[in-house]
């Protein structure tokens, strides 16, 4: 996407860095609402909260394990939310709920990092 010439190279690079930031979209969502949405839409297959197990037949990864996966940025989550998976229904997650889910995953990621022993 070309930038208007009057924008200037510095401003264009600053704008691009904000848009390309791996967790830029997580900053706009509400983690508590993301957690509530996950309880409603995802908990039948995923452990959406640490310590609250999924049904015994579910083989889907826990949200905590997904959040702790190296490279699982908001951009990667957005792709994950938009891609069908084996044994997963083709969900259409509205953009606002995606942002809230990404904020919840960011909170889970932060909790995971705090739980890691110092090295």
PDB file as gemmi writes it, atoms N, CA and C in Angstrom:
CRYST1    1.000    1.000    1.000  90.00  90.00  90.00 P 1                      
ATOM      1  N   UNK A   1       0.844  -1.176   0.000  1.00  0.00           N  
ATOM      2  CA  UNK A   1       0.000   0.000   0.000  1.00  0.00           C  
ATOM      3  C   UNK A   1       0.885   1.233   0.000  1.00  0.00           C  
ATOM      4  N   UNK A   2       0.810   2.068  -1.020  1.00  0.00           N  
ATOM      5  CA  UNK A   2       1.659   3.253  -1.073  1.00  0.00           C  
ATOM      6  C   UNK A   2       1.170   4.303  -0.074  1.00  0.00           C  
ATOM      7  N   UNK A   3       2.126   5.032   0.478  1.00  0.00           N  
ATOM      8  CA  UNK A   3       1.813   6.112   1.401  1.00  0.00           C  
ATOM      9  C   UNK A   3       1.760   7.410   0.626  1.00  0.00           C  
ATOM     10  N   UNK A   4       0.872   8.346   1.000  1.00  0.00           N  
ATOM     11  CA  UNK A   4       0.831   9.640   0.311  1.00  0.00           C  
ATOM     12  C   UNK A   4       2.167  10.366   0.465  1.00  0.00           C  
ATOM     13  N   UNK A   5       2.649  11.036  -0.581  1.00  0.00           N  
ATOM     14  CA  UNK A   5       3.956  11.689  -0.511  1.00  0.00           C  
ATOM     15  C   UNK A   5       4.039  12.740   0.588  1.00  0.00           C  
ATOM     16  N   UNK A   6       2.933  13.408   0.901  1.00  0.00           N  
ATOM     17  CA  UNK A   6       2.962  14.450   1.916  1.00  0.00           C  
ATOM     18  C   UNK A   6       3.096  13.873   3.328  1.00  0.00           C  
ATOM     19  N   UNK A   7       2.942  12.566   3.491  1.00  0.00           N  
ATOM     20  CA  UNK A   7       3.048  11.944   4.802  1.00  0.00           C  
ATOM     21  C   UNK A   7       4.475  11.976   5.325  1.00  0.00           C  
ATOM     22  N   UNK A   8       5.433  11.836   4.470  1.00  0.00           N  
ATOM     23  CA  UNK A   8       6.829  11.850   4.894  1.00  0.00           C  
ATOM     24  C   UNK A   8       7.292  10.458   5.275  1.00  0.00           C  
ATOM     25  N   UNK A   9       8.547  10.178   5.020  1.00  0.00           N  
ATOM     26  CA  UNK A   9       9.096   8.854   5.275  1.00  0.00           C  
ATOM     27  C   UNK A   9       9.062   8.489   6.757  1.00  0.00           C  
ATOM     28  N   UNK A  10       9.435   9.419   7.635  1.00  0.00           N  
ATOM     29  CA  UNK A  10       9.450   9.131   9.075  1.00  0.00           C  
ATOM     30  C   UNK A  10       8.063   8.777   9.598  1.00  0.00           C  
ATOM     31  N   UNK A  11       7.062   9.557   9.212  1.00  0.00           N  
ATOM     32  CA  UNK A  11       5.694   9.291   9.660  1.00  0.00           C  
ATOM     33  C   UNK A  11       5.181   7.982   9.077  1.00  0.00           C  
ATOM     34  N   UNK A  12       5.544   7.702   7.827  1.00  0.00           N  
ATOM     35  CA  UNK A  12       5.113   6.452   7.197  1.00  0.00           C  
ATOM     36  C   UNK A  12       5.715   5.253   7.916  1.00  0.00           C  
ATOM     37  N   UNK A  13       7.002   5.335   8.270  1.00  0.00           N  
ATOM     38  CA  UNK A  13       7.643   4.236   8.993  1.00  0.00           C  
ATOM     39  C   UNK A  13       7.047   4.058  10.381  1.00  0.00           C  
ATOM     40  N   UNK A  14       6.746   5.162  11.048  1.00  0.00           N  
ATOM     41  CA  UNK A  14       6.127   5.078  12.374  1.00  0.00           C  
ATOM     42  C   UNK A  14       4.756   4.422  12.285  1.00  0.00           C  
ATOM     43  N   UNK A  15       3.975   4.816  11.286  1.00  0.00           N  
ATOM     44  CA  UNK A  15       2.658   4.220  11.096  1.00  0.00           C  
ATOM     45  C   UNK A  15       2.771   2.742  10.770  1.00  0.00           C  
ATOM     46  N   UNK A  16       3.703   2.393   9.920  1.00  0.00           N  
ATOM     47  CA  UNK A  16       3.904   0.997   9.558  1.00  0.00           C  
ATOM     48  C   UNK A  16       4.318   0.167  10.766  1.00  0.00           C  
ATOM     49  N   UNK A  17       5.189   0.708  11.626  1.00  0.00           N  
ATOM     50  CA  UNK A  17       5.636  -0.059  12.795  1.00  0.00           C  
ATOM     51  C   UNK A  17       4.490  -0.296  13.762  1.00  0.00           C  
ATOM     52  N   UNK A  18       3.575   0.650  13.898  1.00  0.00           N  
ATOM     53  CA  UNK A  18       2.423   0.456  14.771  1.00  0.00           C  
ATOM     54  C   UNK A  18       1.504  -0.599  14.192  1.00  0.00           C  
ATOM     55  N   UNK A  19       1.255  -0.526  12.896  1.00  0.00           N  
ATOM     56  CA  UNK A  19       0.364  -1.499  12.252  1.00  0.00           C  
ATOM     57  C   UNK A  19       0.956  -2.895  12.244  1.00  0.00           C  
ATOM     58  N   UNK A  20       2.269  -2.995  12.146  1.00  0.00           N  
ATOM     59  CA  UNK A  20       2.914  -4.300  12.054  1.00  0.00           C  
ATOM     60  C   UNK A  20       3.292  -4.871  13.409  1.00  0.00           C  
ATOM     61  N   UNK A  21       3.092  -4.109  14.470  1.00  0.00           N  
ATOM     62  CA  UNK A  21       3.440  -4.590  15.804  1.00  0.00           C  
ATOM     63  C   UNK A  21       2.696  -5.875  16.096  1.00  0.00           C  
ATOM     64  N   UNK A  22       3.379  -6.917  16.575  1.00  0.00           N  
ATOM     65  CA  UNK A  22       2.732  -8.203  16.777  1.00  0.00           C  
ATOM     66  C   UNK A  22       1.577  -8.166  17.743  1.00  0.00           C  
ATOM     67  N   UNK A  23       1.580  -7.248  18.694  1.00  0.00           N  
ATOM     68  CA  UNK A  23       0.513  -7.199  19.671  1.00  0.00           C  
ATOM     69  C   UNK A  23      -0.296  -5.912  19.582  1.00  0.00           C  
ATOM     70  N   UNK A  24      -0.243  -5.234  18.439  1.00  0.00           N  
ATOM     71  CA  UNK A  24      -0.959  -3.971  18.302  1.00  0.00           C  
ATOM     72  C   UNK A  24      -2.456  -4.152  18.487  1.00  0.00           C  
ATOM     73  N   UNK A  25      -3.053  -5.197  17.909  1.00  0.00           N  
ATOM     74  CA  UNK A  25      -4.497  -5.362  18.022  1.00  0.00           C  
ATOM     75  C   UNK A  25      -4.921  -5.811  19.404  1.00  0.00           C  
ATOM     76  N   UNK A  26      -4.024  -6.432  20.171  1.00  0.00           N  
ATOM     77  CA  UNK A  26      -4.375  -6.849  21.531  1.00  0.00           C  
ATOM     78  C   UNK A  26      -4.577  -5.640  22.426  1.00  0.00           C  
ATOM     79  N   UNK A  27      -3.988  -4.502  22.055  1.00  0.00           N  
ATOM     80  CA  UNK A  27      -4.085  -3.311  22.872  1.00  0.00           C  
ATOM     81  C   UNK A  27      -5.469  -2.687  22.789  1.00  0.00           C  
ATOM     82  N   UNK A  28      -6.272  -3.040  21.800  1.00  0.00           N  
ATOM     83  CA  UNK A  28      -7.577  -2.416  21.640  1.00  0.00           C  
ATOM     84  C   UNK A  28      -8.699  -3.228  22.257  1.00  0.00           C  
ATOM     85  N   UNK A  29      -8.433  -4.456  22.654  1.00  0.00           N  
ATOM     86  CA  UNK A  29      -9.478  -5.310  23.188  1.00  0.00           C  
ATOM     87  C   UNK A  29      -9.538  -5.281  24.705  1.00  0.00           C  
ATOM     88  N   UNK A  30     -10.603  -5.843  25.229  1.00  0.00           N  
ATOM     89  CA  UNK A  30     -10.818  -5.942  26.666  1.00  0.00           C  
ATOM     90  C   UNK A  30     -10.665  -7.408  27.054  1.00  0.00           C  
ATOM     91  N   UNK A  31      -9.651  -7.720  27.857  1.00  0.00           N  
ATOM     92  CA  UNK A  31      -9.350  -9.110  28.211  1.00  0.00           C  
ATOM     93  C   UNK A  31     -10.509  -9.780  28.951  1.00  0.00           C  
ATOM     94  N   UNK A  32     -11.187  -9.049  29.819  1.00  0.00           N  
ATOM     95  CA  UNK A  32     -12.307  -9.645  30.570  1.00  0.00           C  
ATOM     96  C   UNK A  32     -13.445 -10.032  29.626  1.00  0.00           C  
ATOM     97  N   UNK A  33     -13.697  -9.196  28.645  1.00  0.00           N  
ATOM     98  CA  UNK A  33     -14.736  -9.528  27.660  1.00  0.00           C  
ATOM     99  C   UNK A  33     -14.289 -10.680  26.770  1.00  0.00           C  
ATOM    100  N   UNK A  34     -12.986 -10.718  26.454  1.00  0.00           N  
ATOM    101  CA  UNK A  34     -12.452 -11.837  25.683  1.00  0.00           C  
ATOM    102  C   UNK A  34     -12.614 -13.147  26.430  1.00  0.00           C  
ATOM    103  N   UNK A  35     -12.352 -13.118  27.730  1.00  0.00           N  
ATOM    104  CA  UNK A  35     -12.513 -14.311  28.562  1.00  0.00           C  
ATOM    105  C   UNK A  35     -13.976 -14.741  28.591  1.00  0.00           C  
ATOM    106  N   UNK A  36     -14.882 -13.784  28.725  1.00  0.00           N  
ATOM    107  CA  UNK A  36     -16.313 -14.098  28.737  1.00  0.00           C  
ATOM    108  C   UNK A  36     -16.745 -14.701  27.405  1.00  0.00           C  
ATOM    109  N   UNK A  37     -16.253 -14.132  26.302  1.00  0.00           N  
ATOM    110  CA  UNK A  37     -16.578 -14.675  24.980  1.00  0.00           C  
ATOM    111  C   UNK A  37     -16.029 -16.092  24.845  1.00  0.00           C  
ATOM    112  N   UNK A  38     -14.800 -16.310  25.313  1.00  0.00           N  
ATOM    113  CA  UNK A  38     -14.189 -17.636  25.235  1.00  0.00           C  
ATOM    114  C   UNK A  38     -14.989 -18.651  26.047  1.00  0.00           C  
ATOM    115  N   UNK A  39     -15.452 -18.261  27.211  1.00  0.00           N  
ATOM    116  CA  UNK A  39     -16.287 -19.169  28.030  1.00  0.00           C  
ATOM    117  C   UNK A  39     -17.529 -19.580  27.250  1.00  0.00           C  
ATOM    118  N   UNK A  40     -18.119 -18.612  26.563  1.00  0.00           N  
ATOM    119  CA  UNK A  40     -19.372 -18.847  25.843  1.00  0.00           C  
ATOM    120  C   UNK A  40     -19.157 -19.633  24.548  1.00  0.00           C  
ATOM    121  N   UNK A  41     -18.135 -19.273  23.773  1.00  0.00           N  
ATOM    122  CA  UNK A  41     -17.987 -19.819  22.426  1.00  0.00           C  
ATOM    123  C   UNK A  41     -16.954 -20.927  22.291  1.00  0.00           C  
ATOM    124  N   UNK A  42     -16.025 -21.036  23.236  1.00  0.00           N  
ATOM    125  CA  UNK A  42     -14.880 -21.931  23.032  1.00  0.00           C  
ATOM    126  C   UNK A  42     -14.736 -23.031  24.088  1.00  0.00           C  
ATOM    127  N   UNK A  43     -15.381 -22.853  25.243  1.00  0.00           N  
ATOM    128  CA  UNK A  43     -15.138 -23.749  26.383  1.00  0.00           C  
ATOM    129  C   UNK A  43     -15.672 -25.156  26.199  1.00  0.00           C  
ATOM    130  N   UNK A  44     -16.484 -25.384  25.192  1.00  0.00           N  
ATOM    131  CA  UNK A  44     -16.958 -26.754  24.994  1.00  0.00           C  
ATOM    132  C   UNK A  44     -15.847 -27.652  24.450  1.00  0.00           C  
ATOM    133  N   UNK A  45     -14.788 -27.045  23.897  1.00  0.00           N  
ATOM    134  CA  UNK A  45     -13.664 -27.822  23.357  1.00  0.00           C  
ATOM    135  C   UNK A  45     -12.318 -27.448  23.963  1.00  0.00           C  
ATOM    136  N   UNK A  46     -12.155 -26.213  24.389  1.00  0.00           N  
ATOM    137  CA  UNK A  46     -10.873 -25.726  24.901  1.00  0.00           C  
ATOM    138  C   UNK A  46     -10.971 -25.438  26.394  1.00  0.00           C  
ATOM    139  N   UNK A  47      -9.861 -25.638  27.084  1.00  0.00           N  
ATOM    140  CA  UNK A  47      -9.749 -25.121  28.443  1.00  0.00           C  
ATOM    141  C   UNK A  47      -9.421 -23.648  28.273  1.00  0.00           C  
ATOM    142  N   UNK A  48     -10.406 -22.789  28.525  1.00  0.00           N  
ATOM    143  CA  UNK A  48     -10.191 -21.368  28.279  1.00  0.00           C  
ATOM    144  C   UNK A  48      -9.621 -20.655  29.493  1.00  0.00           C  
ATOM    145  N   UNK A  49      -9.756 -21.265  30.673  1.00  0.00           N  
ATOM    146  CA  UNK A  49      -9.209 -20.702  31.899  1.00  0.00           C  
ATOM    147  C   UNK A  49      -8.344 -21.746  32.575  1.00  0.00           C  
ATOM    148  N   UNK A  50      -7.201 -21.332  33.068  1.00  0.00           N  
ATOM    149  CA  UNK A  50      -6.371 -22.304  33.788  1.00  0.00           C  
ATOM    150  C   UNK A  50      -7.149 -22.909  34.958  1.00  0.00           C  
ATOM    151  N   UNK A  51      -7.089 -24.225  35.074  1.00  0.00           N  
ATOM    152  CA  UNK A  51      -7.735 -24.903  36.189  1.00  0.00           C  
ATOM    153  C   UNK A  51      -9.182 -25.292  35.960  1.00  0.00           C  
ATOM    154  N   UNK A  52      -9.783 -24.825  34.875  1.00  0.00           N  
ATOM    155  CA  UNK A  52     -11.163 -25.209  34.575  1.00  0.00           C  
ATOM    156  C   UNK A  52     -11.098 -26.137  33.372  1.00  0.00           C  
ATOM    157  N   UNK A  53     -11.223 -27.440  33.596  1.00  0.00           N  
ATOM    158  CA  UNK A  53     -10.995 -28.412  32.521  1.00  0.00           C  
ATOM    159  C   UNK A  53     -12.062 -28.390  31.441  1.00  0.00           C  
ATOM    160  N   UNK A  54     -11.671 -28.906  30.295  1.00  0.00           N  
ATOM    161  CA  UNK A  54     -12.580 -29.065  29.172  1.00  0.00           C  
ATOM    162  C   UNK A  54     -13.338 -30.374  29.340  1.00  0.00           C  
ATOM    163  N   UNK A  55     -14.358 -30.588  28.548  1.00  0.00           N  
ATOM    164  CA  UNK A  55     -15.035 -31.888  28.591  1.00  0.00           C  
ATOM    165  C   UNK A  55     -14.046 -33.007  28.272  1.00  0.00           C  
ATOM    166  N   UNK A  56     -14.281 -34.207  28.794  1.00  0.00           N  
ATOM    167  CA  UNK A  56     -13.313 -35.288  28.625  1.00  0.00           C  
ATOM    168  C   UNK A  56     -13.029 -35.675  27.178  1.00  0.00           C  
ATOM    169  N   UNK A  57     -13.956 -35.452  26.268  1.00  0.00           N  
ATOM    170  CA  UNK A  57     -13.755 -35.852  24.874  1.00  0.00           C  
ATOM    171  C   UNK A  57     -12.941 -34.820  24.086  1.00  0.00           C  
ATOM    172  N   UNK A  58     -12.783 -33.643  24.622  1.00  0.00           N  
ATOM    173  CA  UNK A  58     -12.121 -32.568  23.887  1.00  0.00           C  
ATOM    174  C   UNK A  58     -10.611 -32.800  23.810  1.00  0.00           C  
ATOM    175  N   UNK A  59     -10.071 -32.632  22.619  1.00  0.00           N  
ATOM    176  CA  UNK A  59      -8.636 -32.804  22.411  1.00  0.00           C  
ATOM    177  C   UNK A  59      -7.989 -31.494  21.973  1.00  0.00           C  
ATOM    178  N   UNK A  60      -8.731 -30.419  22.065  1.00  0.00           N  
ATOM    179  CA  UNK A  60      -8.217 -29.116  21.639  1.00  0.00           C  
ATOM    180  C   UNK A  60      -7.214 -28.588  22.658  1.00  0.00           C  
ATOM    181  N   UNK A  61      -6.233 -27.805  22.203  1.00  0.00           N  
ATOM    182  CA  UNK A  61      -5.246 -27.263  23.145  1.00  0.00           C  
ATOM    183  C   UNK A  61      -5.876 -26.243  24.088  1.00  0.00           C  
ATOM    184  N   UNK A  62      -5.300 -26.124  25.263  1.00  0.00           N  
ATOM    185  CA  UNK A  62      -5.779 -25.114  26.208  1.00  0.00           C  
ATOM    186  C   UNK A  62      -5.365 -23.732  25.715  1.00  0.00           C  
ATOM    187  N   UNK A  63      -6.132 -22.738  26.098  1.00  0.00           N  
ATOM    188  CA  UNK A  63      -5.776 -21.375  25.724  1.00  0.00           C  
ATOM    189  C   UNK A  63      -4.439 -20.986  26.340  1.00  0.00           C  
ATOM    190  N   UNK A  64      -4.159 -21.454  27.550  1.00  0.00           N  
ATOM    191  CA  UNK A  64      -2.877 -21.138  28.193  1.00  0.00           C  
ATOM    192  C   UNK A  64      -1.712 -21.684  27.382  1.00  0.00           C  
ATOM    193  N   UNK A  65      -1.853 -22.921  26.877  1.00  0.00           N  
ATOM    194  CA  UNK A  65      -0.759 -23.494  26.093  1.00  0.00           C  
ATOM    195  C   UNK A  65      -0.599 -22.777  24.758  1.00  0.00           C  
ATOM    196  N   UNK A  66      -1.691 -22.367  24.164  1.00  0.00           N  
ATOM    197  CA  UNK A  66      -1.615 -21.604  22.914  1.00  0.00           C  
ATOM    198  C   UNK A  66      -0.937 -20.262  23.179  1.00  0.00           C  
ATOM    199  N   UNK A  67      -1.337 -19.592  24.255  1.00  0.00           N  
ATOM    200  CA  UNK A  67      -0.765 -18.283  24.579  1.00  0.00           C  
ATOM    201  C   UNK A  67       0.730 -18.377  24.856  1.00  0.00           C  
ATOM    202  N   UNK A  68       1.172 -19.491  25.437  1.00  0.00           N  
ATOM    203  CA  UNK A  68       2.586 -19.666  25.786  1.00  0.00           C  
ATOM    204  C   UNK A  68       3.435 -20.177  24.621  1.00  0.00           C  
ATOM    205  N   UNK A  69       2.810 -20.484  23.503  1.00  0.00           N  
ATOM    206  CA  UNK A  69       3.541 -20.979  22.339  1.00  0.00           C  
ATOM    207  C   UNK A  69       4.441 -19.880  21.784  1.00  0.00           C  
ATOM    208  N   UNK A  70       5.736 -20.152  21.645  1.00  0.00           N  
ATOM    209  CA  UNK A  70       6.633 -19.141  21.065  1.00  0.00           C  
ATOM    210  C   UNK A  70       6.143 -18.712  19.679  1.00  0.00           C  
ATOM    211  N   UNK A  71       6.139 -17.418  19.445  1.00  0.00           N  
ATOM    212  CA  UNK A  71       5.711 -16.892  18.151  1.00  0.00           C  
ATOM    213  C   UNK A  71       4.211 -16.688  18.021  1.00  0.00           C  
ATOM    214  N   UNK A  72       3.450 -17.008  19.062  1.00  0.00           N  
ATOM    215  CA  UNK A  72       2.000 -16.843  18.991  1.00  0.00           C  
ATOM    216  C   UNK A  72       1.648 -15.389  19.328  1.00  0.00           C  
ATOM    217  N   UNK A  73       1.873 -14.540  18.350  1.00  0.00           N  
ATOM    218  CA  UNK A  73       1.584 -13.114  18.472  1.00  0.00           C  
ATOM    219  C   UNK A  73       0.121 -12.865  18.152  1.00  0.00           C  
ATOM    220  N   UNK A  74      -0.308 -11.641  18.319  1.00  0.00           N  
ATOM    221  CA  UNK A  74      -1.679 -11.295  17.945  1.00  0.00           C  
ATOM    222  C   UNK A  74      -1.920 -11.513  16.463  1.00  0.00           C  
ATOM    223  N   UNK A  75      -0.896 -11.271  15.659  1.00  0.00           N  
ATOM    224  CA  UNK A  75      -1.038 -11.514  14.221  1.00  0.00           C  
ATOM    225  C   UNK A  75      -1.254 -13.003  13.960  1.00  0.00           C  
ATOM    226  N   UNK A  76      -0.493 -13.844  14.628  1.00  0.00           N  
ATOM    227  CA  UNK A  76      -0.655 -15.289  14.463  1.00  0.00           C  
ATOM    228  C   UNK A  76      -2.016 -15.743  14.976  1.00  0.00           C  
ATOM    229  N   UNK A  77      -2.463 -15.175  16.093  1.00  0.00           N  
ATOM    230  CA  UNK A  77      -3.785 -15.516  16.620  1.00  0.00           C  
ATOM    231  C   UNK A  77      -4.879 -15.118  15.639  1.00  0.00           C  
ATOM    232  N   UNK A  78      -4.732 -13.957  15.031  1.00  0.00           N  
ATOM    233  CA  UNK A  78      -5.727 -13.510  14.066  1.00  0.00           C  
ATOM    234  C   UNK A  78      -5.845 -14.500  12.919  1.00  0.00           C  
ATOM    235  N   UNK A  79      -4.716 -15.013  12.458  1.00  0.00           N  
ATOM    236  CA  UNK A  79      -4.736 -16.035  11.405  1.00  0.00           C  
ATOM    237  C   UNK A  79      -5.388 -17.306  11.945  1.00  0.00           C  
ATOM    238  N   UNK A  80      -5.032 -17.681  13.169  1.00  0.00           N  
ATOM    239  CA  UNK A  80      -5.597 -18.888  13.788  1.00  0.00           C  
ATOM    240  C   UNK A  80      -7.117 -18.774  13.914  1.00  0.00           C  
ATOM    241  N   UNK A  81      -7.600 -17.583  14.288  1.00  0.00           N  
ATOM    242  CA  UNK A  81      -9.045 -17.371  14.417  1.00  0.00           C  
ATOM    243  C   UNK A  81      -9.756 -17.427  13.070  1.00  0.00           C  
ATOM    244  N   UNK A  82      -9.033 -17.163  11.998  1.00  0.00           N  
ATOM    245  CA  UNK A  82      -9.635 -17.078  10.664  1.00  0.00           C  
ATOM    246  C   UNK A  82      -9.433 -18.322   9.825  1.00  0.00           C  
ATOM    247  N   UNK A  83      -8.788 -19.334  10.372  1.00  0.00           N  
ATOM    248  CA  UNK A  83      -8.456 -20.531   9.619  1.00  0.00           C  
ATOM    249  C   UNK A  83      -9.171 -21.731  10.220  1.00  0.00           C  
ATOM    250  N   UNK A  84      -9.746 -22.546   9.367  1.00  0.00           N  
ATOM    251  CA  UNK A  84     -10.396 -23.741   9.895  1.00  0.00           C  
ATOM    252  C   UNK A  84      -9.324 -24.757  10.301  1.00  0.00           C  
ATOM    253  N   UNK A  85      -9.645 -25.563  11.288  1.00  0.00           N  
ATOM    254  CA  UNK A  85      -8.733 -26.567  11.817  1.00  0.00           C  
ATOM    255  C   UNK A  85      -9.436 -27.914  11.812  1.00  0.00           C  
ATOM    256  N   UNK A  86      -8.682 -28.997  11.789  1.00  0.00           N  
ATOM    257  CA  UNK A  86      -9.320 -30.314  11.883  1.00  0.00           C  
ATOM    258  C   UNK A  86     -10.146 -30.393  13.166  1.00  0.00           C  
ATOM    259  N   UNK A  87     -11.295 -30.970  13.060  1.00  0.00           N  
ATOM    260  CA  UNK A  87     -12.196 -31.167  14.195  1.00  0.00           C  
ATOM    261  C   UNK A  87     -12.647 -29.871  14.851  1.00  0.00           C  
ATOM    262  N   UNK A  88     -12.544 -28.774  14.136  1.00  0.00           N  
ATOM    263  CA  UNK A  88     -12.989 -27.493  14.676  1.00  0.00           C  
ATOM    264  C   UNK A  88     -14.006 -26.905  13.722  1.00  0.00           C  
ATOM    265  N   UNK A  89     -15.119 -26.401  14.259  1.00  0.00           N  
ATOM    266  CA  UNK A  89     -16.115 -25.807  13.363  1.00  0.00           C  
ATOM    267  C   UNK A  89     -15.554 -24.557  12.692  1.00  0.00           C  
ATOM    268  N   UNK A  90     -16.085 -24.245  11.539  1.00  0.00           N  
ATOM    269  CA  UNK A  90     -15.693 -23.014  10.856  1.00  0.00           C  
ATOM    270  C   UNK A  90     -16.428 -21.863  11.530  1.00  0.00           C  
ATOM    271  N   UNK A  91     -15.730 -21.207  12.426  1.00  0.00           N  
ATOM    272  CA  UNK A  91     -16.324 -20.110  13.179  1.00  0.00           C  
ATOM    273  C   UNK A  91     -16.101 -18.794  12.468  1.00  0.00           C  
ATOM    274  N   UNK A  92     -17.069 -17.934  12.611  1.00  0.00           N  
ATOM    275  CA  UNK A  92     -16.906 -16.567  12.147  1.00  0.00           C  
ATOM    276  C   UNK A  92     -16.934 -15.715  13.412  1.00  0.00           C  
ATOM    277  N   UNK A  93     -15.768 -15.224  13.781  1.00  0.00           N  
ATOM    278  CA  UNK A  93     -15.644 -14.429  14.998  1.00  0.00           C  
ATOM    279  C   UNK A  93     -15.657 -12.965  14.586  1.00  0.00           C  
ATOM    280  N   UNK A  94     -16.629 -12.207  15.067  1.00  0.00           N  
ATOM    281  CA  UNK A  94     -16.668 -10.779  14.727  1.00  0.00           C  
ATOM    282  C   UNK A  94     -15.376 -10.075  15.163  1.00  0.00           C  
ATOM    283  N   UNK A  95     -15.001  -9.021  14.453  1.00  0.00           N  
ATOM    284  CA  UNK A  95     -13.730  -8.330  14.690  1.00  0.00           C  
ATOM    285  C   UNK A  95     -13.584  -7.883  16.143  1.00  0.00           C  
ATOM    286  N   UNK A  96     -14.616  -7.325  16.731  1.00  0.00           N  
ATOM    287  CA  UNK A  96     -14.521  -6.842  18.119  1.00  0.00           C  
ATOM    288  C   UNK A  96     -14.197  -8.007  19.058  1.00  0.00           C  
ATOM    289  N   UNK A  97     -14.835  -9.156  18.856  1.00  0.00           N  
ATOM    290  CA  UNK A  97     -14.566 -10.322  19.695  1.00  0.00           C  
ATOM    291  C   UNK A  97     -13.150 -10.850  19.452  1.00  0.00           C  
ATOM    292  N   UNK A  98     -12.667 -10.760  18.205  1.00  0.00           N  
ATOM    293  CA  UNK A  98     -11.276 -11.148  17.938  1.00  0.00           C  
ATOM    294  C   UNK A  98     -10.324 -10.281  18.754  1.00  0.00           C  
ATOM    295  N   UNK A  99     -10.568  -8.979  18.757  1.00  0.00           N  
ATOM    296  CA  UNK A  99      -9.713  -8.070  19.510  1.00  0.00           C  
ATOM    297  C   UNK A  99      -9.753  -8.396  21.000  1.00  0.00           C  
ATOM    298  N   UNK A 100     -10.942  -8.710  21.501  1.00  0.00           N  
ATOM    299  CA  UNK A 100     -11.076  -9.043  22.915  1.00  0.00           C  
ATOM    300  C   UNK A 100     -10.407 -10.385  23.228  1.00  0.00           C  
ATOM    301  N   UNK A 101     -10.555 -11.360  22.332  1.00  0.00           N  
ATOM    302  CA  UNK A 101      -9.858 -12.640  22.521  1.00  0.00           C  
ATOM    303  C   UNK A 101      -8.344 -12.433  22.500  1.00  0.00           C  
ATOM    304  N   UNK A 102      -7.852 -11.590  21.598  1.00  0.00           N  
ATOM    305  CA  UNK A 102      -6.415 -11.331  21.547  1.00  0.00           C  
ATOM    306  C   UNK A 102      -5.932 -10.666  22.834  1.00  0.00           C  
ATOM    307  N   UNK A 103      -6.755  -9.792  23.397  1.00  0.00           N  
ATOM    308  CA  UNK A 103      -6.398  -9.167  24.679  1.00  0.00           C  
ATOM    309  C   UNK A 103      -6.362 -10.224  25.779  1.00  0.00           C  
ATOM    310  N   UNK A 104      -7.302 -11.161  25.751  1.00  0.00           N  
ATOM    311  CA  UNK A 104      -7.304 -12.232  26.746  1.00  0.00           C  
ATOM    312  C   UNK A 104      -6.074 -13.125  26.578  1.00  0.00           C  
ATOM    313  N   UNK A 105      -5.733 -13.456  25.338  1.00  0.00           N  
ATOM    314  CA  UNK A 105      -4.525 -14.248  25.097  1.00  0.00           C  
ATOM    315  C   UNK A 105      -3.276 -13.486  25.560  1.00  0.00           C  
ATOM    316  N   UNK A 106      -3.253 -12.180  25.376  1.00  0.00           N  
ATOM    317  CA  UNK A 106      -2.114 -11.384  25.850  1.00  0.00           C  
ATOM    318  C   UNK A 106      -2.011 -11.459  27.369  1.00  0.00           C  
ATOM    319  N   UNK A 107      -3.156 -11.438  28.056  1.00  0.00           N  
ATOM    320  CA  UNK A 107      -3.156 -11.568  29.519  1.00  0.00           C  
ATOM    321  C   UNK A 107      -2.666 -12.963  29.927  1.00  0.00           C  
ATOM    322  N   UNK A 108      -3.107 -13.995  29.213  1.00  0.00           N  
ATOM    323  CA  UNK A 108      -2.632 -15.352  29.505  1.00  0.00           C  
ATOM    324  C   UNK A 108      -1.134 -15.466  29.248  1.00  0.00           C  
ATOM    325  N   UNK A 109      -0.658 -14.847  28.166  1.00  0.00           N  
ATOM    326  CA  UNK A 109       0.768 -14.871  27.838  1.00  0.00           C  
ATOM    327  C   UNK A 109       1.571 -14.188  28.946  1.00  0.00           C  
ATOM    328  N   UNK A 110       1.087 -13.047  29.419  1.00  0.00           N  
ATOM    329  CA  UNK A 110       1.776 -12.326  30.489  1.00  0.00           C  
ATOM    330  C   UNK A 110       1.804 -13.154  31.769  1.00  0.00           C  
ATOM    331  N   UNK A 111       0.700 -13.820  32.089  1.00  0.00           N  
ATOM    332  CA  UNK A 111       0.650 -14.671  33.276  1.00  0.00           C  
ATOM    333  C   UNK A 111       1.608 -15.841  33.142  1.00  0.00           C  
ATOM    334  N   UNK A 112       1.711 -16.387  31.939  1.00  0.00           N  
ATOM    335  CA  UNK A 112       2.631 -17.497  31.686  1.00  0.00           C  
ATOM    336  C   UNK A 112       4.071 -17.057  31.900  1.00  0.00           C  
ATOM    337  N   UNK A 113       4.407 -15.854  31.434  1.00  0.00           N  
ATOM    338  CA  UNK A 113       5.772 -15.361  31.590  1.00  0.00           C  
ATOM    339  C   UNK A 113       6.097 -15.077  33.052  1.00  0.00           C  
ATOM    340  N   UNK A 114       5.107 -14.611  33.815  1.00  0.00           N  
ATOM    341  CA  UNK A 114       5.324 -14.357  35.232  1.00  0.00           C  
ATOM    342  C   UNK A 114       5.522 -15.663  35.998  1.00  0.00           C  
ATOM    343  N   UNK A 115       4.893 -16.728  35.530  1.00  0.00           N  
ATOM    344  CA  UNK A 115       4.983 -18.014  36.210  1.00  0.00           C  
ATOM    345  C   UNK A 115       6.292 -18.733  35.922  1.00  0.00           C  
ATOM    346  N   UNK A 116       7.008 -18.312  34.875  1.00  0.00           N  
ATOM    347  CA  UNK A 116       8.278 -18.958  34.514  1.00  0.00           C  
ATOM    348  C   UNK A 116       9.329 -18.655  35.581  1.00  0.00           C  
ATOM    349  N   UNK A 117      10.125 -19.626  35.935  1.00  0.00           N  
ATOM    350  CA  UNK A 117      11.201 -19.355  36.898  1.00  0.00           C  
ATOM    351  C   UNK A 117      12.258 -18.459  36.252  1.00  0.00           C  
ATOM    352  N   UNK A 118      12.872 -17.620  37.079  1.00  0.00           N  
ATOM    353  CA  UNK A 118      13.943 -16.751  36.569  1.00  0.00           C  
ATOM    354  C   UNK A 118      15.121 -17.605  36.120  1.00  0.00           C  
ATOM    355  N   UNK A 119      15.693 -17.188  35.008  1.00  0.00           N  
ATOM    356  CA  UNK A 119      16.824 -17.956  34.487  1.00  0.00           C  
ATOM    357  C   UNK A 119      18.061 -17.132  34.430  1.00  0.00           C  
TER     358      UNK A 119                                                      
END                                                                             
